[in-house]
Amino acid sequence: MLYLRTKLVSFFGPGPGGELFRSTWKWPALRALTWLSVVFASAQVTATAGVVEKDTNYSIASSDCGGTVQLDAGADGLFTLRIPSPKAANMVAGCRVTAVNADSRRGKLLSGAPAGLPALLFPREAFIIEVNAAGTGWNVIVGPGRWLAPAGTVFYVDSAAGNDGNDGLAPGSGAAWATPQHAVDVLKQSVDFGLTRDGPVIVQFADGVYSSSVGSGIWVNGPFPGAATSNVNINAESCPVVFKGNPTDPSAVIVSSTASDAVTGIGGAFFCIQDMELANALSADLAAGGASVIRFGNLILGRSGNAKIRSGHGSAIENYSGTTIHLTGDSSSVFWGLVDGNIYITQANINIDSDFSVDAFVLSQSGGGLFYKRNTVVGSGVVSGAKFSIDSGGYIYTETNDVNIFPGNFPGKFGGGYYDSRSTP
C-alpha cells in the first residue's frame, strides 16, 4: 500500500519535511481546481472530478467517483465520514475517491472503513480508495500512514466526560478519550513522533479516577514510533510523550490498577509522567522493565502491593530535579532496584504525608539499586520498617556513607552488595 506522506509533486509543494496535506497547503486554491494530480515515487493517481466540501456527517456517494471529498472543520470539528458498501451506493468497479481531512486541529471518524484504513483520520491526512473489480468492496490505493504529530500536540483523557470513540484532540464531552490505555494504543499504532525532538506530545488528564482491572492503568510497551531515544536532560521536554495531571492538586488525578502496576513501561519504553497520584496498585505504583526509561515529577505515590517505584532489567526511573514526591500508604518498599535496574532520585523534596509501613524503604538486589543524592525528607508521617536492604550484588549510592539517611525505625540490612564506598558481606 502507498501512503500519502512523502515524495509528493503538487501544485503547491510539500509541507514541512515533505509531508502531505499539512498546514502549508493552499486549500482555497485547491477548491478552485477541476482536477488534481498526485505523483508518487511508484505510482500515479489522478482524480478527474471536482472537490466536494463537507463539514458535517457525510456518506460517500456515487457522484464522488473520480473526485475528492474535503472534510472541513464543521461546527465542533469532529464528525464522521461513512464509507458505504459499493453495491448499496450504486458504485461500479473502478470508482475511485480521494478523501482529505482539511481541518488543521481535529480528526475525522471513519465508518465502514475497509482493511488498511484507520478508524480515525488525523488533521491534514488523506487517503484514496477504489471499488474492486467485482464491485463488492473497496481497495485502499493510498493510505494515510502515521500522523506526524507536531511538537506540543495535546491529547485529552477524561474518565467522566470522555469516550474512546472520540479523536482525543480537544477537552471535554464529544472530544476527549475516556481511558489512558486507549490514548497509548492510538499513539503507538497511528502516530509518528519524529517531530517531538522539538517538544513532547502531551496526554492531558482531566481530574478523575483512572482505574484498570485488566492490566496497568497506563501500559507502554516499546518506544513510541519515530521518537528520539533517551537523553541526559531529565525534564519533561526531553520525553516524546508526557502524561500530565493536575499541577496544582495532583491528588485530583488518580491512576490505579487492581490487576498490575498503576503505570508500567517495558520493552524500551520512554516517557514522562507528572502531576498525579499513583496508588492502590496490585504491584508497583510506577514500574520500568526491559531497558525502559521513565522520568517523573510532582507525584503522589500511594499504597501498593510491592514497591512504590520499581526498576528492573536494565531500566532507569528518574525524577525531575527539584520536584516533589509525596509518599503515603503501605508498600513492601519505596524504591526497589533489581536485575540491573536503576533508580535516580536527585534534589527531590520527599514528603512523608502519613504513617506507613515497609519491609525496607530501599530494596536493592541482583545488580540493581538506587542513586540518592541531595534530597530533602520532610513531613509528619512515620515510616515503620528497615531503612534499606541490600543483597545479591545490589547497590545504594548516596555520596554520604550515612546508613541512617533513609526513613525507617529499623537499621538497614546488608546481605551482599555495595553502600557507597562500602562493600557489604
PASEKOL-909095 format. One line per field, with one value per residue (C-alpha): x, y, z; residue in one letter. Coordinates in Angstrom, 3 decimals, always signed. Layout:
# residues N
x: (X | ...)
y: (Y | ...)
z: (Z | ...)
res: (A | ...)
# end
This chain:
# residues 425
x: (+0.000 | +1.158 | +0.944 | +0.005 | +3.078 | +6.162 | +7.594 | +4.686 | +4.787 | +1.873 | +0.869 | +1.638 | +4.754 | +5.183 | +4.616 | +7.360 | +9.643 | +7.902 | +4.653 | +1.409 | -1.798 | -0.286 | -0.879 | +1.119 | -1.365 | -3.315 | -6.814 | -8.659 | -6.586 | -7.310 | -11.048 | -10.774 | -9.189 | -11.255 | -8.743 | -5.971 | -2.798 | -0.690 | +2.537 | +4.242 | +7.592 | +5.991 | +2.501 | +0.391 | -3.165 | -5.371 | -8.759 | -10.785 | -13.816 | -14.021 | -13.729 | -16.771 | -16.543 | -18.287 | -18.420 | -20.858 | -21.523 | -21.359 | -21.608 | -19.528 | -21.849 | -21.528 | -21.254 | -17.924 | -16.328 | -13.250 | -13.341 | -12.195 | -14.215 | -12.703 | -13.604 | -13.527 | -13.826 | -17.601 | -19.351 | -17.307 | -14.566 | -15.417 | -17.783 | -17.961 | -17.219 | -19.103 | -17.679 | -20.674 | -20.892 | -20.322 | -23.401 | -25.618 | -24.358 | -24.694 | -20.968 | -19.224 | -15.830 | -13.020 | -14.814 | -12.007 | -12.493 | -9.968 | -10.789 | -8.859 | -9.185 | -8.581 | -9.024 | -5.764 | -6.972 | -9.412 | -9.649 | -12.480 | -14.056 | -14.280 | -17.247 | -17.242 | -13.528 | -12.034 | -8.980 | -5.984 | -7.710 | -7.796 | -10.957 | -9.652 | -8.266 | -5.973 | -5.628 | -4.324 | -4.355 | -5.827 | -6.479 | -7.576 | -9.868 | -11.243 | -14.092 | -12.682 | -13.116 | -16.101 | -17.833 | -18.296 | -15.839 | -13.078 | -9.356 | -7.088 | -4.910 | -3.146 | -3.444 | -2.789 | +0.142 | +1.124 | +0.221 | +3.339 | +2.225 | +3.523 | +5.557 | +3.251 | +0.202 | -2.173 | -4.423 | -7.072 | -8.319 | -11.391 | -12.735 | -16.099 | -16.904 | -14.669 | -15.347 | -12.760 | -14.712 | -13.653 | -10.497 | -8.892 | -7.794 | -9.904 | -11.074 | -14.468 | -17.515 | -17.543 | -13.781 | -11.687 | -10.922 | -12.081 | -9.166 | -5.397 | -4.739 | -6.755 | -4.612 | -1.441 | -2.770 | -3.682 | -0.347 | +1.548 | -0.494 | -1.168 | +1.247 | +4.781 | +6.817 | +9.526 | +8.790 | +8.926 | +12.615 | +11.246 | +8.933 | +6.792 | +3.302 | +1.125 | -1.552 | -3.548 | -5.705 | -8.845 | -9.487 | -10.850 | -10.048 | -8.489 | -8.539 | -7.887 | -8.966 | -7.340 | -3.788 | -1.786 | -3.588 | -1.043 | +0.921 | +3.565 | +5.284 | +8.191 | +9.261 | +6.910 | +7.494 | +9.892 | +10.746 | +14.258 | +15.951 | +16.512 | +18.894 | +20.629 | +18.163 | +15.997 | +12.868 | +9.528 | +10.866 | +13.245 | +10.443 | +8.444 | +5.270 | +4.330 | +1.358 | +0.119 | -2.379 | -3.226 | -0.121 | -1.988 | -3.624 | -2.014 | -4.461 | -7.273 | -5.968 | -5.610 | -4.263 | -4.547 | -4.822 | -6.275 | -4.533 | -0.959 | +1.154 | -0.506 | +1.961 | +4.311 | +6.947 | +8.595 | +10.492 | +12.426 | +9.569 | +10.473 | +8.050 | +7.471 | +4.674 | +3.796 | +1.201 | -0.916 | -1.388 | -0.424 | -2.000 | -3.853 | -1.777 | -1.659 | +2.091 | +4.070 | +2.852 | +5.483 | +7.464 | +10.018 | +11.469 | +13.262 | +15.644 | +12.942 | +13.294 | +10.627 | +11.026 | +8.658 | +7.841 | +5.281 | +3.795 | +1.882 | +2.838 | +0.265 | -0.397 | +0.967 | +1.380 | +5.169 | +7.263 | +6.120 | +8.857 | +10.375 | +13.075 | +14.482 | +16.265 | +18.426 | +15.789 | +16.006 | +13.451 | +14.491 | +12.910 | +12.958 | +15.442 | +13.778 | +10.357 | +8.243 | +7.495 | +4.648 | +4.631 | +1.661 | +0.212 | +1.826 | +4.199 | +6.877 | +9.400 | +9.511 | +12.433 | +13.232 | +16.057 | +16.578 | +18.366 | +20.447 | +17.529 | +18.435 | +16.530 | +17.857 | +16.443 | +18.252 | +17.442 | +13.891 | +11.608 | +10.315 | +7.211 | +6.098 | +2.433 | +1.175 | +2.335 | +3.006 | +4.864 | +7.534 | +9.705 | +12.559 | +12.447 | +15.049 | +15.447 | +18.475 | +19.024 | +20.860 | +22.892 | +20.043 | +19.811 | +19.405 | +21.330 | +20.091 | +21.711 | +20.994 | +17.363 | +15.269 | +12.859 | +10.074 | +6.544 | +4.647 | +4.385 | +6.411 | +7.829 | +7.885 | +10.376 | +14.018 | +15.856 | +17.222 | +18.038 | +20.929 | +21.627 | +22.827 | +25.095 | +22.637 | +23.847 | +22.954 | +24.917 | +24.245 | +27.670 | +27.459 | +28.285 | +25.430 | +23.467 | +20.777 | +19.879 | +16.633 | +13.394 | +12.601 | +12.628 | +14.951 | +18.538 | +19.450 | +20.185 | +23.388 | +23.340 | +25.940 | +26.384 | +27.522 | +26.601 | +28.596 | +32.262 | +31.381 | +31.196 | +28.700 | +29.233)
y: (+0.000 | +3.553 | +6.294 | +9.920 | +11.199 | +11.797 | +12.290 | +14.472 | +16.655 | +19.055 | +22.477 | +23.841 | +21.990 | +19.693 | +20.623 | +20.618 | +17.603 | +16.608 | +15.842 | +15.925 | +17.785 | +19.853 | +23.454 | +24.887 | +23.617 | +26.319 | +24.995 | +27.902 | +27.226 | +23.504 | +24.197 | +26.022 | +23.093 | +20.895 | +18.124 | +17.014 | +15.170 | +13.489 | +11.834 | +9.278 | +7.564 | +4.293 | +5.190 | +7.984 | +8.655 | +11.129 | +12.438 | +13.922 | +15.270 | +18.264 | +18.812 | +18.423 | +20.157 | +18.685 | +19.993 | +17.519 | +13.777 | +12.552 | +9.271 | +8.879 | +8.793 | +7.611 | +11.254 | +11.393 | +8.851 | +10.427 | +13.324 | +14.494 | +14.748 | +17.517 | +17.421 | +20.853 | +21.904 | +21.975 | +23.250 | +21.317 | +19.765 | +16.112 | +14.316 | +11.048 | +10.136 | +6.972 | +4.630 | +2.640 | -0.726 | -0.036 | -2.035 | -0.188 | +3.136 | +2.058 | +2.365 | +0.443 | -1.216 | +1.295 | +4.118 | +5.989 | +8.504 | +10.718 | +11.962 | +14.748 | +15.994 | +19.700 | +20.516 | +21.533 | +20.857 | +17.962 | +14.394 | +12.848 | +9.478 | +6.846 | +4.471 | +1.349 | +1.752 | -1.182 | -3.057 | -0.771 | +2.384 | +3.543 | +4.455 | +8.000 | +10.383 | +12.888 | +16.569 | +17.076 | +13.360 | +11.847 | +8.552 | +7.162 | +4.140 | +2.325 | -0.136 | -3.572 | -5.408 | -7.383 | -4.199 | -5.677 | -3.772 | -1.193 | -1.434 | +1.065 | +2.584 | +5.079 | +5.078 | +7.963 | +6.303 | +7.502 | +11.038 | +13.165 | +14.834 | +18.407 | +19.110 | +20.296 | +18.388 | +17.758 | +14.720 | +14.743 | +11.979 | +12.407 | +9.463 | +11.164 | +13.004 | +11.240 | +8.467 | +6.273 | +6.769 | +10.445 | +11.879 | +12.991 | +16.329 | +18.626 | +18.534 | +17.526 | +15.720 | +14.847 | +15.186 | +13.647 | +9.959 | +8.074 | +5.803 | +6.317 | +2.950 | +3.888 | +7.005 | +4.922 | +2.416 | +5.112 | +6.873 | +3.620 | +2.460 | +5.653 | +8.466 | +9.268 | +11.074 | +12.354 | +15.992 | +15.503 | +16.377 | +19.947 | +19.280 | +16.474 | +15.285 | +15.789 | +13.446 | +15.683 | +14.009 | +15.707 | +15.409 | +11.959 | +8.353 | +6.121 | +2.544 | -0.675 | -4.189 | -5.968 | -4.565 | -1.484 | +1.839 | +3.032 | +0.355 | +1.392 | -1.484 | -0.375 | +3.044 | +5.495 | +5.228 | +7.793 | +9.280 | +10.217 | +7.945 | +8.974 | +11.857 | +13.346 | +16.194 | +15.000 | +17.062 | +16.844 | +18.456 | +15.530 | +12.995 | +12.200 | +11.800 | +13.394 | +12.142 | +15.168 | +15.518 | +18.496 | +20.514 | +22.436 | +19.382 | +16.091 | +14.152 | +15.190 | +12.727 | +9.135 | +6.256 | +2.765 | -0.912 | -3.896 | -6.240 | -4.940 | -1.794 | +1.596 | +2.669 | +0.365 | +0.937 | -2.136 | -3.161 | +0.070 | +2.457 | +6.101 | +8.657 | +11.189 | +11.350 | +14.132 | +15.914 | +12.941 | +10.267 | +6.644 | +4.387 | +1.199 | -0.881 | -4.651 | -4.444 | -1.187 | +2.385 | +3.136 | +0.345 | +0.025 | -3.102 | -4.238 | -1.288 | +1.378 | +4.965 | +6.776 | +10.323 | +11.887 | +14.891 | +16.036 | +12.618 | +11.231 | +7.578 | +5.693 | +2.168 | -0.615 | -4.378 | -4.241 | -1.126 | +2.400 | +2.655 | -0.459 | -0.560 | -3.773 | -5.406 | -2.524 | +0.194 | +3.637 | +5.691 | +9.299 | +12.300 | +15.833 | +17.712 | +19.928 | +18.304 | +16.920 | +13.279 | +12.633 | +9.254 | +7.636 | +4.145 | +0.775 | -0.849 | -3.516 | -0.779 | +2.760 | +2.242 | -1.198 | -1.691 | -5.237 | -7.104 | -4.135 | -1.738 | +1.775 | +4.455 | +8.023 | +10.380 | +13.716 | +17.042 | +15.935 | +17.152 | +13.923 | +14.430 | +11.668 | +12.632 | +9.908 | +6.912 | +3.801 | +0.502 | -1.068 | -4.149 | -1.858 | +1.753 | +0.874 | -2.617 | -3.291 | -6.684 | -8.502 | -5.612 | -3.119 | -0.218 | +3.426 | +6.647 | +9.001 | +12.437 | +15.775 | +15.079 | +16.559 | +14.446 | +16.245 | +15.561 | +14.465 | +10.780 | +7.965 | +5.093 | +1.714 | -0.827 | -1.219 | +1.725 | -0.437 | -3.974 | -4.834 | -8.327 | -10.281 | -7.528 | -4.669 | -1.135 | +2.176 | +5.363 | +8.462 | +10.223 | +10.344 | +6.866 | +7.630 | +4.418 | +6.403 | +8.725 | +6.891 | +6.884 | +3.761 | +2.667 | -0.319 | -0.284 | -1.308 | -4.899 | -5.941 | -9.189 | -8.727 | -5.625 | -2.021 | +1.004 | +3.994 | +3.008 | +0.145 | -3.436 | -5.462 | -9.098)
z: (+0.000 | -0.693 | +1.876 | +1.366 | +3.170 | +1.066 | -2.421 | -3.450 | -6.552 | -6.356 | -7.499 | -4.035 | -2.950 | +0.016 | +3.636 | +6.284 | +5.880 | +2.642 | +4.469 | +2.534 | +3.451 | +6.230 | +7.195 | +4.267 | +1.686 | -0.137 | +0.355 | -1.387 | -4.480 | -4.228 | -4.119 | -7.432 | -9.228 | -11.509 | -11.318 | -9.003 | -9.936 | -7.293 | -8.376 | -6.152 | -6.445 | -7.524 | -8.753 | -10.167 | -9.074 | -10.947 | -9.904 | -12.748 | -10.894 | -8.586 | -4.871 | -2.624 | +0.761 | +3.807 | +7.362 | +8.893 | +8.824 | +5.233 | +3.311 | +0.164 | -2.880 | -6.475 | -7.525 | -5.680 | -8.039 | -9.607 | -7.182 | -3.763 | -0.562 | +1.515 | +5.222 | +6.829 | +10.469 | +10.861 | +13.963 | +16.526 | +14.421 | +14.938 | +12.586 | +10.642 | +7.047 | +6.123 | +3.502 | +2.219 | +0.511 | -3.206 | -4.199 | -1.730 | -3.097 | -6.763 | -7.411 | -10.178 | -10.314 | -10.663 | -8.839 | -7.143 | -4.327 | -2.556 | +0.952 | +2.688 | +6.260 | +5.660 | +9.340 | +10.995 | +14.559 | +14.739 | +13.493 | +11.485 | +12.252 | +9.518 | +9.485 | +7.329 | +6.601 | +4.670 | +5.902 | +5.584 | +6.768 | +10.401 | +12.287 | +12.750 | +10.128 | +11.833 | +10.780 | +7.231 | +6.480 | +3.318 | +1.544 | -1.819 | -2.195 | -5.252 | -5.803 | -6.562 | -9.865 | -8.540 | -7.395 | -3.933 | -1.788 | -1.545 | -2.145 | -0.404 | -3.115 | -0.844 | +2.941 | +5.316 | +7.086 | +10.537 | +11.559 | +12.065 | +15.289 | +15.655 | +18.783 | +21.544 | +20.303 | +23.222 | +23.529 | +26.246 | +28.531 | +30.737 | +32.745 | +33.329 | +30.098 | +27.576 | +25.073 | +23.369 | +20.141 | +20.032 | +18.463 | +21.753 | +20.279 | +22.463 | +26.091 | +27.397 | +26.078 | +22.398 | +22.099 | +24.904 | +25.224 | +28.310 | +29.148 | +29.295 | +27.688 | +24.619 | +24.314 | +24.491 | +21.946 | +19.407 | +19.842 | +19.371 | +16.370 | +14.430 | +15.321 | +14.169 | +16.838 | +14.508 | +15.394 | +19.174 | +19.132 | +19.177 | +22.121 | +23.525 | +22.736 | +25.828 | +27.149 | +29.490 | +32.147 | +33.431 | +37.171 | +37.962 | +38.800 | +36.135 | +37.366 | +35.452 | +36.416 | +33.437 | +33.385 | +34.263 | +34.441 | +31.870 | +29.985 | +27.443 | +25.648 | +23.481 | +22.189 | +20.522 | +16.740 | +15.354 | +18.740 | +19.777 | +22.261 | +25.868 | +26.505 | +29.507 | +30.103 | +32.991 | +32.373 | +30.607 | +27.431 | +26.955 | +26.508 | +23.365 | +25.441 | +28.771 | +30.777 | +32.736 | +35.550 | +37.752 | +38.731 | +41.429 | +43.029 | +41.934 | +44.146 | +41.785 | +39.163 | +40.406 | +38.311 | +39.809 | +38.936 | +40.754 | +38.302 | +37.895 | +38.262 | +38.178 | +35.450 | +33.513 | +30.844 | +29.281 | +26.162 | +25.669 | +26.515 | +27.090 | +28.556 | +31.326 | +33.902 | +36.320 | +38.453 | +39.551 | +42.197 | +41.545 | +44.136 | +45.042 | +42.648 | +42.919 | +42.187 | +41.892 | +41.568 | +38.895 | +37.207 | +34.392 | +32.803 | +29.672 | +29.208 | +29.564 | +30.795 | +32.818 | +34.085 | +36.589 | +38.737 | +41.290 | +42.015 | +44.981 | +45.463 | +47.497 | +48.702 | +46.520 | +46.600 | +46.279 | +45.616 | +45.053 | +42.386 | +40.797 | +38.123 | +36.689 | +33.767 | +32.625 | +33.059 | +34.648 | +36.569 | +37.204 | +38.879 | +37.514 | +39.678 | +42.288 | +42.127 | +44.969 | +45.748 | +48.199 | +49.959 | +51.685 | +52.170 | +52.912 | +50.399 | +50.556 | +49.697 | +48.347 | +45.939 | +44.510 | +42.031 | +40.792 | +37.991 | +36.819 | +37.172 | +38.311 | +40.211 | +40.286 | +42.919 | +42.917 | +44.566 | +45.345 | +48.105 | +49.640 | +51.778 | +54.171 | +54.207 | +56.576 | +58.591 | +56.522 | +56.739 | +54.516 | +54.663 | +53.641 | +52.467 | +49.801 | +48.368 | +46.114 | +44.521 | +41.721 | +40.398 | +40.693 | +43.092 | +43.934 | +43.293 | +46.015 | +46.130 | +47.795 | +48.683 | +51.483 | +53.561 | +55.427 | +56.639 | +59.719 | +58.782 | +60.327 | +58.272 | +60.011 | +58.683 | +57.764 | +56.253 | +53.432 | +52.373 | +50.030 | +48.728 | +45.697 | +44.391 | +44.807 | +45.472 | +47.116 | +46.352 | +48.479 | +48.428 | +52.231 | +53.620 | +56.046 | +56.683 | +58.524 | +55.670 | +54.829 | +56.857 | +58.873 | +62.503 | +61.955 | +60.714 | +57.210 | +56.247 | +54.467 | +52.506 | +49.775 | +47.673 | +47.945 | +50.053 | +48.804 | +49.209 | +51.492 | +50.235 | +52.267 | +53.267)
res: (M | L | Y | L | R | T | K | L | V | S | F | F | G | P | G | P | G | G | E | L | F | R | S | T | W | K | W | P | A | L | R | A | L | T | W | L | S | V | V | F | A | S | A | Q | V | T | A | T | A | G | V | V | E | K | D | T | N | Y | S | I | A | S | S | D | C | G | G | T | V | Q | L | D | A | G | A | D | G | L | F | T | L | R | I | P | S | P | K | A | A | N | M | V | A | G | C | R | V | T | A | V | N | A | D | S | R | R | G | K | L | L | S | G | A | P | A | G | L | P | A | L | L | F | P | R | E | A | F | I | I | E | V | N | A | A | G | T | G | W | N | V | I | V | G | P | G | R | W | L | A | P | A | G | T | V | F | Y | V | D | S | A | A | G | N | D | G | N | D | G | L | A | P | G | S | G | A | A | W | A | T | P | Q | H | A | V | D | V | L | K | Q | S | V | D | F | G | L | T | R | D | G | P | V | I | V | Q | F | A | D | G | V | Y | S | S | S | V | G | S | G | I | W | V | N | G | P | F | P | G | A | A | T | S | N | V | N | I | N | A | E | S | C | P | V | V | F | K | G | N | P | T | D | P | S | A | V | I | V | S | S | T | A | S | D | A | V | T | G | I | G | G | A | F | F | C | I | Q | D | M | E | L | A | N | A | L | S | A | D | L | A | A | G | G | A | S | V | I | R | F | G | N | L | I | L | G | R | S | G | N | A | K | I | R | S | G | H | G | S | A | I | E | N | Y | S | G | T | T | I | H | L | T | G | D | S | S | S | V | F | W | G | L | V | D | G | N | I | Y | I | T | Q | A | N | I | N | I | D | S | D | F | S | V | D | A | F | V | L | S | Q | S | G | G | G | L | F | Y | K | R | N | T | V | V | G | S | G | V | V | S | G | A | K | F | S | I | D | S | G | G | Y | I | Y | T | E | T | N | D | V | N | I | F | P | G | N | F | P | G | K | F | G | G | G | Y | Y | D | S | R | S | T | P)
# end
